[in-house]
């Protein structure tokens, strides 16, 4: 079974839990997910089944949209509500104008330091494992892009701000909450997070999972399943006749007609009847365009 399922992950569950639920509902052995959601977070989690697991990296590169709630005045060691409180400060009066100015300062390209409690590998080990052992270490900052950041609700009495974020791959909303609190001079942490969209996959297409996973859900999940090429709409598409299909399945390169595809590009190759065959790369060799298979999307 090859395809993509958009799940609405519930809070308190891991992304791996969501994958296991879909595998159990569909009796599928091979599955994976794109873009991990912390247990605290809910919302869109794209799960690939069968050969669709091979294109999850493309989904991970898509922009994402979130709705998050920041609690000002308290900092935690994990930068979210699941961590230990490490500091408390009074929250100043924050006007709408101040909010707009602060959020503007976090829009565009910027360097962000990921949380110490994150799955980022450092010297082959997850950062959260080192943090749990009490090790002292620094996380390297990396460039991200915040395309849009909007305040949708400010509860001054509860010191809570709800924000909507549209951002690039690699953005930590926990870090954003921490840094916004830092700029306001009182600290802050993330208390809730919902992913509303990743690329073309939104909550409107999502199947809500439950711990019981009754058999009745199978029909719902199957009805919501999308073809794997729905994640590859940005790639050029080529069609292979029977001869080229056989060569590509065997891992061999094939010649292309002049002008059939631009060199240096990755393309989606389909069989003559329109089924996904492989991802390939077009190179220029000896003045001729050559297509090499990179990742098969169909069995031999």
Secondary structure, 3 states (H helix, E strand, C coil): CCEEEEEEECCCCCHHHHHHHHHHHHCCCCEEEECCCCCCCEEEEEEEEHHHHHHHHHHHCCCEEEEEEEEECEEECCCECCCCEEEECCCCCCCHHHHHHHHHHCCEEEEEECCCCCCCEECCEEHHHHHHCCCCCCCCEEEEEEEEEEEEEEECCCCEEEEEEEECCCCCHHHHHHHHHHHCCCCEEEEEEEEEEECCEEHHHCEECCCCCCCCHHHHHHHHCECHHHHCCCCEEEEECHHHHHHHHCCCCEECCCCCCCCCCEEEEEECCCCEEEEEEEEEECCEEEEEEEEECCCC
